[in-house]
Amino acid sequence: MPDFRAILNDRKIYFFDGGFGALLQGRGMPAGVSPEMWGLEEPDVVRSVHRDYFEAGADIMTTNTFGGTRPKLPAEVDVFDLNRRMTSIAREVVGDNAFVAGSVGPTGLFVEPLGPLTFRELVEIFEEQIRGLVAGGADLILGETHFDLAEAKAVVVAARRVCDLPVGISMTFESTASLTGTSPLTFVDTMQNMGVDMVGTNCSAGPEQMVETLKAWESRLEIPMFAEANAGLPELDDEGNTVFRLAPDPFVAQAVKFLDHSAKFIGGCCGTTPDHIRALRSAVGDRPWQRPERTDDAQLVLTSRAVSVPVGFNHRGVIIGERINPTGKKQLTAELQEGVFTEALRFASEQSELGSPVLDVNVGAPLVDETVLLPDLVKALVGQFTAPLSLDSTNIAAVEAALWNYPGSPLVNSISGEPGRMEELGPLCKLFGAPFILLPIVGRKLPVTAAERLEVIEGLLRQAEDMGIPRRLIMVDALALTVSSKPEAARHSLEVMRHCRDAWNLPTTIGLSNISFGLPARELLNSNFLALAMGSGLCSFIANPNSARIQETLHSVEVLLNRDAQAEKFIAAYADWKPGAGGAAAPGRGADQAGGGAEGSPVKAAVIKGDRNNIVSLVEVELDNGTSALHIVNELLIPGILEVGDRYERKEYFLPQLLRSAETMQTAFARLQPLLEEAGGEGVKPVVIMATVEGDIHDIGKNIVCLMLRNQGFEVVDLGKDVPAGRIVDAAAEHKASVIGLSALMTTTMVRMEDTVNLLRERNMDCKVIIGGAVVTEKFCNAIGADGWSTDAVQAVKLAQRLTQ
């Protein structure tokens, strides 16, 4: 076989294998057992599965290492050796006649601020696994079924640090987004920034539903894509076994439609078999691959975990909010020196409400260690806001530390021509997929003329190209020098913008307010220069979004450049505008910023925003005003969390916002609990026993449900994961539980839920059972005799409330 990269640009369609776990189970693997651990004991069975897929026509064999990371395996297992041995088995079967993809699945853990791991720790976990995959002879590293952008990004970083093999990453989506709120397009934007060799989607649904995900990618997809659907959704047969009903022929009839959306690699996921792959290969035949034709011409894209912000000549001008900068701000400086972020978070909220899609973050104050404070503030901002960040620091170590704490593609501000800066920062931006600003400054002399600036830029571009850094990561600072001392400065800046647009197809940005320094009526100069600049190709600018005049200019120019369809945004913002009266400062507030007006009480608004840092002080204000603790809980906190639940169900909020709001309410309740107990207002709480069933080690969903239940007044006894039915029922009897909540993520372990239902009946215990997990269905719930089912935390809480009334 050739190097895998050699086939990425040919015209052929290639085929992955199909489902693995169900085939192992059908060949003797007990339910609930780790496929990787069982594979060590029964290598011949693993060989037989690989052989069957190879003979069915699969070009790429996926290793039996999906759960081969340290968090998924017993402590005594040699992770490197397990992955090496499983990969070697696949290589032995196919020799040089097919490719071997080293499978890297999710760990089941989140990175900060959603979970206990740092991003660096997660990268190290994947590095350990990937070393084994490489040693066993893998041709490529394949991240599969990831549902969090930070974890997908960690796989890529780990692979790049360990080897030079091609990397493919797939994400699984529920409707329009992943579990943690990443849209299909934001996933593609981030992975392409990181330079992965191919992107894909697998699992979660059958082929018919997966087509919608592929359609969402088409506007900006530039690299090969793969798709591996389930054979429909799981069902329970009459014998209690999990089955996938979609047979090979109907599966193929739907899966071939992937090719209409530029899929180059296709295969199967849960429930698919060698027969599905054989039929798929037969149906495709010699059909050639159609390379994706990108329709969106954004020159650069910034991303957070949940949002993409395209930057380009045919996109709206991007305001990069400048306010999180201690220069001239005494309170912000003092707080940063104390390691406090109240003012910084306030500026972030204010600028987001005013329409800044990107926030510049600078902590460069006296007596501040930027290497500590910048990454800490980045984590705080990532936990509360969805706007992508611009990391603004001359301290390279601080920028690197911040990059290790960011889940998407931030903007690095900036790389100048100072000796060593491109050499140090360039490879970091490439590794983390972080677009950056080229600043045309070398030494202490500022280049006044356009020719001087363009000469510096050209040299920096050559350096970047020599390092393999793609143009898609580069934006140029056209350099605004003050016209009070350099009257020709503005004209030269405009010339730089035009040259970058016309000759290099590079987007430009500028620090807008610098142009007017030392002059009166600065907003007047800034806004008129902005209009000239946008007409010359300026794509973004660093400014204070609170300037009504700047906002007026931005909205007006978007109409004049035909980038505001039917002047829709202009009309929405300025329908009531009158000469001399100003106008709306911004187009409106986003989902990040739930203000106090619509929600009434600041306490309720804080729960909706997930403002954990300020919730206690807001509660204290209510208490000082004579509001009772019971009223705060019943009339402010609970309505707030219910609104969060409604937004979650409407897909306006996702897991990060849900967790943040739940933790905010928990923080408030901890302050009020002594007062409630003193007033005798708590009463008897219904008890819920929560557990992940025997054989299953996934507990993310269960943990979220526990948090939400506690916030709704339940007493929760969390037994953890891999819990046998006997222990669950014993705990229910001991704590006089009203409800047992059971969780399972795998189709092979969901059958263990019935054990608890049967044991309750044997003991004649009057305790309701609710079940949940991605694989659970209403049919399965009815089949085992459970009292209710749910696939998300919000519905689980509502179900528990209904059953305990």
TIGULO-655777 format. One record per residue (C-alpha): x, y, z; chain. Coordinates in steps of 0.2 Angstrom, whole numbers, always signed. Each point is the difference from the previous one (the first is absolute). Layout:
N
((X,Y,Z),A);
...
This chain:
805
((+0,+0,+0),A);
((+6,+18,-3),A);
((+2,+13,+14),A);
((-18,+4,+5),A);
((+3,+19,-4),A);
((+3,-6,-18),A);
((-18,-5,-2),A);
((-8,+15,+7),A);
((+0,+10,-16),A);
((-4,-14,-13),A);
((-17,-3,-7),A);
((-4,-16,+8),A);
((-13,-4,+14),A);
((+7,-10,+14),A);
((-9,-11,+13),A);
((+2,-1,+19),A);
((-6,-16,+9),A);
((-16,+0,+11),A);
((-5,-4,+18),A);
((+12,-9,+11),A);
((-7,-2,+18),A);
((-16,-9,-6),A);
((+10,-13,-10),A);
((+11,-4,+14),A);
((-15,-2,+11),A);
((-8,-12,-13),A);
((+16,-10,+1),A);
((+1,-2,+18),A);
((+4,+16,+9),A);
((-11,+1,+16),A);
((-11,+16,+1),A);
((+8,+14,+10),A);
((+18,-5,-3),A);
((+13,+12,-8),A);
((+3,-5,-18),A);
((+18,+5,+2),A);
((+3,-11,+15),A);
((-10,-15,-7),A);
((+11,+2,-16),A);
((+16,-3,+10),A);
((-8,-16,+6),A);
((-7,-5,-17),A);
((+11,+7,-14),A);
((-6,-13,-12),A);
((-18,+6,+1),A);
((+7,+18,-3),A);
((+9,-7,-15),A);
((-16,-8,-7),A);
((-9,+16,+0),A);
((+14,+9,-9),A);
((+1,-14,-12),A);
((-19,+0,-4),A);
((+0,+19,-3),A);
((+15,-1,-11),A);
((-8,-14,-10),A);
((-16,+10,-2),A);
((+10,+14,-8),A);
((+5,+12,+13),A);
((+16,+11,-4),A);
((+3,+6,+17),A);
((+0,-11,+16),A);
((-4,+9,+16),A);
((+9,-7,+15),A);
((-8,-7,+16),A);
((+6,+15,+10),A);
((-15,+11,+1),A);
((+0,+0,+19),A);
((+19,-2,+1),A);
((+4,+15,+11),A);
((+6,+0,+18),A);
((-17,+6,+7),A);
((-10,-14,-9),A);
((+12,-14,+6),A);
((+4,-9,+16),A);
((+15,+8,+9),A);
((+11,-14,-2),A);
((-1,-1,-19),A);
((+15,+5,-10),A);
((-9,+13,-12),A);
((+15,+0,-12),A);
((+1,-18,-2),A);
((-19,-3,-2),A);
((-1,+13,-14),A);
((+15,-8,-8),A);
((-6,-17,+1),A);
((-18,+4,-7),A);
((+8,+10,-14),A);
((+12,-14,-4),A);
((-14,-12,-2),A);
((-9,+11,-13),A);
((+17,+2,-9),A);
((+3,-19,+0),A);
((-17,-4,-8),A);
((+1,+13,-14),A);
((+18,+1,-3),A);
((+4,+13,-13),A);
((-17,-3,-9),A);
((-10,+13,+11),A);
((+3,+15,+11),A);
((-1,-2,+19),A);
((-8,+15,+10),A);
((+5,+2,+18),A);
((-17,+3,+9),A);
((+0,+13,+14),A);
((-17,+2,+8),A);
((-6,+12,+14),A);
((+6,-2,+17),A);
((-16,+4,+8),A);
((+7,+15,+9),A);
((-1,+19,-3),A);
((+14,+13,+1),A);
((-1,+15,+11),A);
((-11,+10,+3),A);
((-13,-14,-4),A);
((+10,-14,+8),A);
((+15,-5,+11),A);
((+13,-2,-13),A);
((+12,+14,-7),A);
((+1,+0,-19),A);
((+19,-5,+2),A);
((-5,-15,+10),A);
((-12,-6,-13),A);
((+13,+2,-13),A);
((+12,-10,+10),A);
((-13,-14,+2),A);
((-2,-1,-19),A);
((+19,+1,-3),A);
((+1,-16,+10),A);
((-12,-9,-10),A);
((+6,+7,-17),A);
((+18,-6,+3),A);
((-7,-18,+1),A);
((-10,+2,-16),A);
((+15,+6,-9),A);
((+11,-14,+7),A);
((-13,-12,-6),A);
((+1,+6,-18),A);
((-15,+12,-2),A);
((+0,+9,-16),A);
((-11,+14,+7),A);
((-7,+6,+16),A);
((-19,+1,+1),A);
((-9,+9,+13),A);
((-18,-7,+1),A);
((-17,+4,+7),A);
((+6,+16,+9),A);
((-13,+11,+7),A);
((+11,+15,+8),A);
((+10,+11,-11),A);
((+14,+2,+13),A);
((+2,-19,+1),A);
((+0,-2,-19),A);
((+13,+14,-1),A);
((+11,-9,+14),A);
((+0,-16,-11),A);
((+8,+10,-15),A);
((+13,+9,+12),A);
((+5,-16,+7),A);
((+2,-9,-17),A);
((+10,+15,-6),A);
((+12,-1,+15),A);
((+2,-19,-2),A);
((+1,-4,-18),A);
((-2,+7,-18),A);
((-14,-12,-5),A);
((-15,+7,-9),A);
((-14,+5,+13),A);
((-19,-2,-3),A);
((-13,+6,+13),A);
((-18,-4,+1),A);
((-13,+8,+11),A);
((-18,-6,+4),A);
((-14,+12,+0),A);
((-18,+0,+7),A);
((-10,+10,-12),A);
((+8,+16,-3),A);
((+15,-1,+13),A);
((+11,-11,+10),A);
((-3,-4,+18),A);
((+10,+15,+6),A);
((-8,+12,-13),A);
((+12,-1,-15),A);
((-8,+2,-17),A);
((+5,-11,-15),A);
((+8,+16,-8),A);
((+9,+6,+15),A);
((+8,-18,+2),A);
((+5,+1,-18),A);
((+7,+18,+1),A);
((+11,-5,+16),A);
((+6,-16,-8),A);
((+5,+8,-16),A);
((+9,+13,+10),A);
((+10,-14,+8),A);
((+5,-7,-16),A);
((-8,-17,+2),A);
((+0,-11,-16),A);
((-18,-5,+1),A);
((-16,+3,+10),A);
((-15,-11,+3),A);
((-16,-4,+9),A);
((-5,-17,+7),A);
((-12,-8,+12),A);
((-15,+9,+8),A);
((-13,-4,-14),A);
((-4,-9,-16),A);
((+6,+5,-17),A);
((-15,+10,-4),A);
((+2,+12,+15),A);
((+19,+2,-4),A);
((-2,+8,-16),A);
((-6,+16,+8),A);
((+17,+1,+9),A);
((+9,-2,-16),A);
((-10,+14,-8),A);
((+5,+12,+14),A);
((+18,-3,-4),A);
((-1,+4,-19),A);
((+2,+19,+1),A);
((+18,-1,+7),A);
((+6,-18,-2),A);
((+17,-1,-9),A);
((+7,-17,+5),A);
((-6,-18,-2),A);
((-14,-6,+11),A);
((-6,-16,+6),A);
((-17,-6,+7),A);
((-5,-16,+10),A);
((-18,-1,+5),A);
((-8,-13,+11),A);
((-12,-13,-7),A);
((-14,+10,+6),A);
((-4,+3,+19),A);
((+1,-14,+13),A);
((-15,-10,+5),A);
((-3,-14,+12),A);
((-6,-17,-7),A);
((-11,-13,+8),A);
((+15,-8,+9),A);
((+6,+16,+7),A);
((+14,+2,-12),A);
((+5,+17,-8),A);
((-2,+0,-19),A);
((+2,+12,-14),A);
((-14,-3,-13),A);
((+7,+8,-15),A);
((+5,-14,-12),A);
((+14,+2,-13),A);
((-10,+5,-15),A);
((-11,+14,+8),A);
((+16,+6,+9),A);
((+9,+1,-16),A);
((-14,+8,-9),A);
((+2,+15,+13),A);
((+19,-1,+3),A);
((+4,+3,-19),A);
((-8,+17,+1),A);
((+16,+5,+11),A);
((+9,+0,-17),A);
((-11,+14,-6),A);
((+7,+11,+14),A);
((+19,-4,-4),A);
((+3,-15,+11),A);
((+16,-8,-5),A);
((+0,-14,+14),A);
((-16,-9,+5),A);
((-3,-14,+12),A);
((-11,-5,+14),A);
((-2,+2,+19),A);
((-11,-9,+13),A);
((-10,-14,-7),A);
((+9,-1,-17),A);
((+8,-17,-5),A);
((+12,-6,-14),A);
((-16,-3,-10),A);
((-4,+19,+1),A);
((+18,+4,-6),A);
((-1,-13,-14),A);
((-17,+7,-6),A);
((+7,+18,+2),A);
((+15,-3,-11),A);
((-10,-9,-13),A);
((-12,+14,-1),A);
((+13,+13,-2),A);
((+10,-9,-13),A);
((+13,+11,-9),A);
((-9,+16,+3),A);
((+13,+14,+2),A);
((+2,+12,+14),A);
((-7,+17,-2),A);
((+12,+13,+9),A);
((-9,+12,+11),A);
((-4,+17,-8),A);
((+1,+13,+14),A);
((-13,+13,-3),A);
((+4,+12,+15),A);
((+16,+10,-4),A);
((+4,+5,+18),A);
((+19,+3,+1),A);
((+1,-5,+18),A);
((-11,-7,+13),A);
((+1,+2,+19),A);
((-9,-12,+11),A);
((-5,-3,+18),A);
((-8,-17,+6),A);
((-16,+5,-7),A);
((+2,+15,-12),A);
((+9,+3,-17),A);
((+4,+18,-5),A);
((+5,+1,-18),A);
((+11,+14,-5),A);
((+1,+5,-18),A);
((-3,+13,-14),A);
((-18,-6,-3),A);
((-4,-2,+18),A);
((-6,+13,+13),A);
((+14,+10,+8),A);
((+5,-7,+17),A);
((+1,+11,+15),A);
((+14,-7,+12),A);
((-5,+7,+17),A);
((+14,+9,+8),A);
((-6,+3,+17),A);
((+8,-14,+9),A);
((+17,+9,+1),A);
((+7,+8,+16),A);
((+7,+15,-8),A);
((-8,+15,+7),A);
((-12,-10,+11),A);
((+4,+1,+19),A);
((-13,-12,+6),A);
((+4,-13,-13),A);
((+19,+2,+3),A);
((-3,-2,+19),A);
((-11,-16,-2),A);
((+12,-8,-12),A);
((+14,+3,+13),A);
((-11,-9,+13),A);
((-4,-14,-13),A);
((-18,+5,+0),A);
((-10,+1,-16),A);
((-17,+9,+5),A);
((+4,+15,-11),A);
((+7,-10,-14),A);
((-15,-11,-1),A);
((-11,+16,+1),A);
((+9,+7,-15),A);
((-3,-16,-9),A);
((-18,-1,+3),A);
((-2,+19,-5),A);
((+9,-2,-16),A);
((-9,-16,-5),A);
((-17,+8,+3),A);
((+6,+15,-11),A);
((+4,-12,-14),A);
((+18,-4,+1),A);
((+2,-18,-8),A);
((+18,-1,+6),A);
((+8,+6,+17),A);
((+18,+6,+1),A);
((+8,-6,+17),A);
((+15,+9,+7),A);
((+6,-1,+18),A);
((+16,+10,-2),A);
((+1,+10,+16),A);
((+14,+3,+13),A);
((+3,-13,+13),A);
((-10,-13,-11),A);
((+7,-17,-5),A);
((-8,-2,-17),A);
((+5,-18,-2),A);
((-12,-4,+14),A);
((-13,+14,-1),A);
((-4,-1,-19),A);
((-4,-19,-1),A);
((-10,+2,+16),A);
((-10,+14,-7),A);
((-2,-9,-16),A);
((-8,-15,+9),A);
((-12,+12,+9),A);
((-5,+8,-16),A);
((-2,-17,-9),A);
((-11,-6,+15),A);
((-12,+15,-2),A);
((+0,+6,-18),A);
((-1,-7,-17),A);
((+9,+14,-10),A);
((+18,-6,-7),A);
((+14,+9,+9),A);
((+15,+10,-6),A);
((+15,-4,+11),A);
((+9,+17,+1),A);
((+18,-1,+8),A);
((+18,+3,-4),A);
((+4,-14,+12),A);
((+3,-16,-10),A);
((-1,-11,+15),A);
((-17,+8,+5),A);
((-7,-3,-18),A);
((+6,-18,+0),A);
((-8,-3,+17),A);
((-17,+8,-6),A);
((+0,-11,-15),A);
((+1,-16,+11),A);
((-16,+6,+8),A);
((-11,+4,-15),A);
((-12,-12,-8),A);
((-1,+8,-18),A);
((+10,+11,-12),A);
((+4,+16,+9),A);
((+9,+15,-8),A);
((+18,+4,+6),A);
((+3,+18,+0),A);
((+14,+1,-6),A);
((+16,-6,-9),A);
((+11,+14,-5),A);
((+17,+0,-9),A);
((+10,+0,+17),A);
((+13,-13,-1),A);
((-6,-17,+6),A);
((-18,+5,+1),A);
((-6,-10,-15),A);
((+12,-14,+4),A);
((-8,-2,+17),A);
((-18,+4,-3),A);
((-2,-6,-18),A);
((+1,-18,+4),A);
((-11,+2,+15),A);
((-14,+8,-10),A);
((+2,-14,-13),A);
((-1,-14,+14),A);
((-15,+8,+8),A);
((-9,+6,-16),A);
((+1,+18,+6),A);
((-2,+14,-13),A);
((+12,+14,+3),A);
((+3,+18,-4),A);
((+16,+5,-9),A);
((+6,+17,+7),A);
((+12,+8,-12),A);
((+12,+7,+13),A);
((+19,-4,+1),A);
((+10,+9,+13),A);
((-5,+16,+8),A);
((-3,+10,-16),A);
((-18,+0,-6),A);
((-2,-2,-19),A);
((-9,+15,-6),A);
((-2,-4,-18),A);
((-10,-14,-8),A);
((+15,-6,-9),A);
((+10,-2,+16),A);
((-15,-9,+8),A);
((-2,-12,-15),A);
((+18,-4,+0),A);
((-1,-6,+18),A);
((-16,-10,-3),A);
((+7,-8,-15),A);
((+15,-6,+10),A);
((-11,-7,+14),A);
((-11,-9,-13),A);
((+16,-9,-7),A);
((+4,-5,+18),A);
((-17,-7,+3),A);
((+0,-9,-17),A);
((+17,-8,+4),A);
((-8,-7,+16),A);
((-15,-7,-9),A);
((-12,+12,+8),A);
((-15,+2,-12),A);
((-7,+17,-6),A);
((-16,-4,+8),A);
((+7,+4,+17),A);
((+7,+17,-4),A);
((-7,+17,+1),A);
((+10,+16,-2),A);
((+0,+16,+11),A);
((+0,+15,-12),A);
((+7,+10,+15),A);
((-9,+16,+4),A);
((+12,+13,+5),A);
((-7,+17,+7),A);
((-3,+13,-14),A);
((+4,+14,+13),A);
((+19,-4,-2),A);
((+0,-10,-16),A);
((-13,+9,-12),A);
((+3,-13,-13),A);
((-3,-15,+11),A);
((-18,-3,-4),A);
((+3,+0,-19),A);
((+14,-13,+2),A);
((-11,-11,+11),A);
((-13,+0,-14),A);
((+13,-4,-13),A);
((+5,-15,+11),A);
((-18,-6,+1),A);
((-2,+0,-18),A);
((+16,-9,-4),A);
((-4,-13,+12),A);
((-17,-3,-8),A);
((+5,+2,-18),A);
((+17,-8,-1),A);
((+0,-13,+15),A);
((-18,-3,+4),A);
((+4,+3,+18),A);
((-13,+8,+12),A);
((+6,+15,+10),A);
((-4,+7,+17),A);
((+5,+16,+9),A);
((+0,+8,+17),A);
((-13,+13,-5),A);
((+2,+13,+14),A);
((+19,+3,-3),A);
((-4,+10,-16),A);
((-7,+14,+10),A);
((+12,+1,+15),A);
((+3,+18,+6),A);
((-14,+8,-10),A);
((-17,+6,+6),A);
((-17,-8,-6),A);
((+9,-17,-1),A);
((-16,-10,-4),A);
((-3,+11,-15),A);
((+17,-4,-7),A);
((-1,-18,+5),A);
((-17,-3,-8),A);
((+5,+9,-16),A);
((+16,-10,-2),A);
((-9,-16,+4),A);
((-12,+3,-15),A);
((+16,+4,-12),A);
((+8,-16,+7),A);
((-14,-12,-2),A);
((-2,+6,-18),A);
((+19,-4,-2),A);
((-2,-18,+6),A);
((+1,+2,+19),A);
((-8,-16,+7),A);
((+1,+3,+19),A);
((+5,+14,+12),A);
((+4,+1,+19),A);
((-11,+13,+8),A);
((-12,+4,+14),A);
((-17,-7,-6),A);
((-9,+13,+12),A);
((+3,+14,-13),A);
((-17,+4,-8),A);
((+9,+9,-14),A);
((+11,-15,-4),A);
((-15,-11,+0),A);
((-9,+12,-12),A);
((+14,+0,-12),A);
((+2,-19,+1),A);
((-18,-4,-4),A);
((-1,+14,-13),A);
((+15,-7,-9),A);
((-6,-18,+0),A);
((-16,+6,-9),A);
((+11,+10,-13),A);
((+11,-15,-3),A);
((-15,-11,-3),A);
((+4,-11,+15),A);
((-16,+3,+10),A);
((-13,-9,-10),A);
((-15,+12,-3),A);
((+8,+11,+13),A);
((-8,-12,+13),A);
((+12,+4,+14),A);
((+1,+18,-3),A);
((-19,+2,+0),A);
((-1,-10,+16),A);
((+13,+11,+9),A);
((-5,+17,-7),A);
((-18,+0,-5),A);
((-3,+14,+13),A);
((+16,+10,-3),A);
((-1,+19,-1),A);
((+14,+12,-5),A);
((+10,+5,+15),A);
((-8,-12,+11),A);
((+11,-15,-2),A);
((-7,-17,-2),A);
((+1,-18,+6),A);
((+18,-3,+6),A);
((-1,-19,-5),A);
((-11,-12,-9),A);
((-6,-9,+15),A);
((+6,-12,+14),A);
((+5,-18,-3),A);
((-4,-15,+10),A);
((+15,+2,+11),A);
((-7,+16,+7),A);
((-16,-2,+9),A);
((-3,+17,+8),A);
((-10,+4,+15),A);
((-14,+9,-9),A);
((-9,-15,-9),A);
((+3,-11,+15),A);
((-5,+12,+13),A);
((+10,-3,+16),A);
((+19,+1,-2),A);
((+1,-17,+10),A);
((-10,-9,-13),A);
((+10,+9,-14),A);
((+16,-6,+8),A);
((-7,-18,+0),A);
((-4,+1,-18),A);
((+17,+7,-5),A);
((+9,-12,+12),A);
((+8,+14,+9),A);
((+7,-10,+14),A);
((+13,+13,+6),A);
((-14,+13,+4),A);
((-15,-10,+5),A);
((+4,+0,+19),A);
((+2,+19,+0),A);
((-17,+2,-9),A);
((-8,-12,+12),A);
((+7,+10,+15),A);
((-8,+16,-8),A);
((-17,-9,+0),A);
((+3,-6,+18),A);
((+4,+18,+5),A);
((-16,+6,-8),A);
((-10,-11,+11),A);
((-3,-14,-13),A);
((-2,-17,+9),A);
((+11,-15,-5),A);
((-15,-10,-5),A);
((-6,+14,-12),A);
((+17,+1,-8),A);
((+0,-19,-3),A);
((-17,-2,-6),A);
((-3,+17,-9),A);
((+17,+4,-7),A);
((+12,-15,+0),A);
((-12,-14,-6),A);
((-8,+11,-14),A);
((+17,+4,-6),A);
((+6,-18,-1),A);
((-17,-4,-8),A);
((+4,+13,-14),A);
((+17,-7,-2),A);
((-8,-17,-3),A);
((-12,+7,-12),A);
((+14,+8,-10),A);
((+9,-17,+0),A);
((-15,-9,-7),A);
((-2,+14,-13),A);
((+19,-3,-5),A);
((+4,+18,+5),A);
((+11,-6,+14),A);
((+11,-16,+0),A);
((+9,-10,+13),A);
((+13,+14,+5),A);
((-14,+13,+4),A);
((-10,-13,+9),A);
((+14,-5,+11),A);
((+5,+18,+3),A);
((-18,+5,+5),A);
((-2,-16,+11),A);
((+16,+4,+9),A);
((-5,+18,+3),A);
((-17,-6,+8),A);
((+10,-12,+10),A);
((+11,+14,+7),A);
((-15,+11,+4),A);
((-9,-15,+9),A);
((+16,-3,+10),A);
((-2,+17,+7),A);
((-18,-1,+3),A);
((-1,-18,+8),A);
((+4,+5,+18),A);
((-14,+13,-1),A);
((-12,-12,-7),A);
((+4,-13,+13),A);
((-1,+13,+14),A);
((-18,+5,-7),A);
((-5,-18,-2),A);
((-3,+3,-18),A);
((+8,-14,-8),A);
((-11,-15,+5),A);
((+3,-18,-5),A);
((+9,-2,-16),A);
((-4,-14,-12),A);
((+15,-12,-1),A);
((+7,-5,-17),A);
((+13,-14,-2),A);
((+10,+3,-16),A);
((+12,-12,-8),A);
((+8,-5,-16),A);
((-4,-19,-3),A);
((+12,-14,+2),A);
((+13,-2,-14),A);
((-2,+18,-5),A);
((+13,+13,+5),A);
((-8,+16,-8),A);
((-6,+12,+13),A);
((-1,+17,-8),A);
((-18,+0,-3),A);
((-4,-7,+17),A);
((+11,+13,+8),A);
((-10,+14,-8),A);
((-17,-7,+5),A);
((+7,-1,+18),A);
((+4,+18,+0),A);
((-17,+5,-8),A);
((-10,-11,+12),A);
((+9,+8,+15),A);
((-4,+17,-6),A);
((-18,-5,-1),A);
((-1,-5,+18),A);
((+3,-19,-1),A);
((+12,-9,+12),A);
((+12,-9,-12),A);
((+10,-16,+5),A);
((+12,-2,-14),A);
((+7,-18,-1),A);
((+12,+3,-14),A);
((+3,-11,-15),A);
((+1,-18,-4),A);
((-12,-4,+14),A);
((-9,-17,+2),A);
((-19,-1,+2),A);
((+1,-7,+18),A);
((+10,+15,+6),A);
((-12,+12,-8),A);
((-15,-8,+8),A);
((+8,-2,+17),A);
((+4,+19,-1),A);
((-18,+4,-4),A);
((-6,-10,+15),A);
((+12,+8,+11),A);
((-4,+18,-5),A);
((-19,-3,-2),A);
((+2,+6,-18),A);
((-15,+6,-10),A);
((+9,-2,-17),A);
((+15,-10,-7),A);
((+9,+8,-15),A);
((+10,-11,-11),A);
((+12,+5,-14),A);
((+8,-9,-14),A);
((+9,+6,-16),A);
((+4,-16,-8),A);
((-13,-12,-9),A);
((+10,-15,+8),A);
((-4,+6,+18),A);
((-17,+8,-1),A);
((-7,-17,+2),A);
((+6,+0,+18),A);
((-13,+13,+4),A);
((-13,-14,+0),A);
((+9,-9,+14),A);
((-4,+14,+12),A);
((-18,+0,-5),A);
((-2,-18,+3),A);
((+9,+0,+16),A);
((-12,+14,+7),A);
((-15,-11,-5),A);
((+8,-15,+9),A);
((+2,+10,+16),A);
((-18,+8,-2),A);
((+8,+18,+1),A);
((-11,+15,-5),A);
((+14,+10,-8),A);
((-1,+8,-17),A);
((+13,-3,-13),A);
((+5,+12,-14),A);
((+13,-4,-13),A);
((+11,+11,-11),A);
((+14,+1,-13),A);
((+3,+3,-18),A);
((-5,-18,-5),A);
((-16,-1,+11),A);
((-17,+0,-9),A);
((-18,+0,+5),A);
((-2,-17,-7),A);
((+14,-6,+11),A);
((-7,+8,+15),A);
((-16,-8,-2),A);
((+8,-17,-4),A);
((+9,-1,+17),A);
((-14,+8,+10),A);
((+8,+16,+5),A);
((-11,+15,+5),A);
((+8,+13,-11),A);
((+14,+4,-12),A);
((+10,+15,-5),A);
((+15,+4,-11),A);
((+5,+17,+8),A);
((+1,+7,+18),A);
((-14,+13,-2),A);
((-13,-14,-4),A);
((+7,-11,+13),A);
((-4,+13,+14),A);
((-17,+3,-7),A);
((-4,-19,+0),A);
((+7,-2,+18),A);
((-11,+15,+6),A);
((-16,-8,-8),A);
((+4,-17,+7),A);
((+2,+7,+18),A);
((-15,+12,+1),A);
